[in-house]
Amino acid sequence: MHDFSDLAAWSSEDRDALHEAVDASDYALSDWTEALAGFDRWLSAKGEERRPRREMVGYIHCCTYSASPGIGLGRLEVIVYQALTEFGFAFIEDTQV
């Protein structure tokens, strides 16, 4: 498992992408780190060793749009897990061809 709460280990480009995505969403950084940890568990269960942080951030950012207007925010980690389960993650699918 990877520690996604230790942003010091991220490249500056990956960190910037995360901060921009967090700022553009209605979720807190803590919600994002929980979602990233859940994403990490999902990737581990698939046997995937790579952690393409920017692609993961982009995927989670898209998931933030799934909340319906006027309805309270759901747990981001759960929303991401549901999306991964239903739709997969194109990064690992594209690179396994």
VOPAGU-2260 file (C-alpha; in pm, 1 decimal, decimal comma):
REM VOPAGU-2260
SITE   aa  ch    i         X         Y         Z
SITE  MET   A    0       0,0       0,0       0,0
SITE  HIS   A    1     110,3     351,2     -74,7
SITE  ASP   A    2      82,0     643,3     164,4
SITE  PHE   A    3    -113,4     906,4     -25,4
SITE  SER   A    4    -129,5    1137,6     275,7
SITE  ASP   A    5     247,1    1202,8     250,8
SITE  LEU   A    6     236,5    1463,3     -23,8
SITE  ALA   A    7     606,4    1540,8      26,7
SITE  ALA   A    8     678,2    1214,1    -155,7
SITE  TRP   A    9     486,6    1334,6    -461,3
SITE  SER   A   10     654,7    1517,8    -749,0
SITE  SER   A   11     582,0    1889,9    -755,8
SITE  GLU   A   12     378,0    1843,6   -1076,4
SITE  ASP   A   13     166,1    1568,8    -918,6
SITE  ARG   A   14     119,4    1776,1    -602,1
SITE  ASP   A   15      15,7    2080,6    -807,0
SITE  ALA   A   16    -236,2    1870,8   -1002,5
SITE  LEU   A   17    -383,9    1740,8    -677,3
SITE  HIS   A   18    -409,5    2085,2    -519,2
SITE  GLU   A   19    -572,3    2229,8    -831,7
SITE  ALA   A   20    -825,2    1946,4    -839,8
SITE  VAL   A   21    -902,8    1981,5    -468,8
SITE  ASP   A   22    -948,3    2357,5    -508,8
SITE  ALA   A   23   -1185,7    2301,3    -801,8
SITE  SER   A   24   -1400,7    2055,9    -605,2
SITE  ASP   A   25   -1637,0    2076,7    -310,1
SITE  TYR   A   26   -1431,6    1816,7    -121,0
SITE  ALA   A   27   -1156,3    1870,8     135,9
SITE  LEU   A   28    -800,2    1744,7      96,0
SITE  SER   A   29    -875,1    1480,8     361,5
SITE  ASP   A   30   -1159,8    1348,9     142,9
SITE  TRP   A   31    -919,7    1329,3    -148,8
SITE  THR   A   32    -653,0    1140,5      47,0
SITE  GLU   A   33    -919,2     890,7     161,9
SITE  ALA   A   34   -1032,0     848,2    -198,9
SITE  LEU   A   35    -671,9     800,9    -312,3
SITE  ALA   A   36    -618,9     537,0     -41,6
SITE  GLY   A   37    -933,3     356,6    -160,3
SITE  PHE   A   38    -810,3     383,2    -520,4
SITE  ASP   A   39    -478,7     233,7    -405,8
SITE  ARG   A   40    -659,5     -61,2    -246,6
SITE  TRP   A   41    -859,3    -116,0    -566,2
SITE  LEU   A   42    -542,1    -113,3    -778,1
SITE  SER   A   43    -372,6    -354,7    -535,9
SITE  ALA   A   44    -669,2    -592,5    -559,7
SITE  LYS   A   45    -628,6    -584,1    -940,3
SITE  GLY   A   46    -259,3    -674,2    -902,8
SITE  GLU   A   47    -151,7    -336,4   -1041,5
SITE  GLU   A   48     176,9    -209,6    -898,6
SITE  ARG   A   49     193,0     128,9   -1072,8
SITE  ARG   A   50      38,3     438,6    -918,2
SITE  PRO   A   51      -8,6     702,8   -1189,7
SITE  ARG   A   52     -88,1     983,3    -948,7
SITE  ARG   A   53    -195,9    1248,3   -1199,0
SITE  GLU   A   54    -423,1    1004,9   -1380,0
SITE  MET   A   55    -569,1     895,0   -1046,4
SITE  VAL   A   56    -629,0    1258,7    -948,6
SITE  GLY   A   57    -797,8    1319,5   -1284,8
SITE  TYR   A   58   -1021,3    1016,9   -1235,7
SITE  ILE   A   59   -1122,8    1130,7    -888,1
SITE  HIS   A   60   -1180,4    1482,9   -1018,6
SITE  CYS   A   61   -1427,6    1343,5   -1272,2
SITE  CYS   A   62   -1599,0    1152,3    -991,6
SITE  THR   A   63   -1657,7    1478,0    -803,9
SITE  TYR   A   64   -1899,7    1577,9   -1080,4
SITE  SER   A   65   -2124,7    1280,5   -1011,0
SITE  ALA   A   66   -2300,0    1450,5    -717,8
SITE  SER   A   67   -2644,3    1575,7    -812,4
SITE  PRO   A   68   -2708,2    1946,9    -760,8
SITE  GLY   A   69   -2900,3    2016,8    -441,7
SITE  ILE   A   70   -2811,7    1682,0    -289,4
SITE  GLY   A   71   -2551,1    1663,2     -14,6
SITE  LEU   A   72   -2206,7    1539,7    -103,3
SITE  GLY   A   73   -2152,2    1168,9     -73,3
SITE  ARG   A   74   -1829,6    1022,0      59,3
SITE  LEU   A   75   -1576,5    1070,4    -216,8
SITE  GLU   A   76   -1403,1     742,0    -139,2
SITE  VAL   A   77   -1731,5     554,1    -192,5
SITE  ILE   A   78   -1811,7     743,3    -513,3
SITE  VAL   A   79   -1465,6     661,7    -653,3
SITE  TYR   A   80   -1489,8     295,8    -555,3
SITE  GLN   A   81   -1831,0     265,6    -721,7
SITE  ALA   A   82   -1695,5     426,5   -1040,4
SITE  LEU   A   83   -1390,9     197,8   -1043,5
SITE  THR   A   84   -1610,0    -107,7    -991,2
SITE  GLU   A   85   -1854,5      -7,9   -1262,7
SITE  PHE   A   86   -1624,1     150,7   -1520,3
SITE  GLY   A   87   -1269,0      38,8   -1437,4
SITE  PHE   A   88    -961,6     252,2   -1486,5
SITE  ALA   A   89    -856,3     306,8   -1846,9
SITE  PHE   A   90    -490,9     361,7   -1751,6
SITE  ILE   A   91    -436,0      -1,9   -1655,7
SITE  GLU   A   92    -658,0    -131,9   -1933,3
SITE  ASP   A   93    -476,2      72,9   -2200,6
SITE  THR   A   94    -130,7     -30,8   -2083,5
SITE  GLN   A   95    -212,1    -402,0   -2065,1
SITE  VAL   A   96    -290,3    -431,0   -2435,4
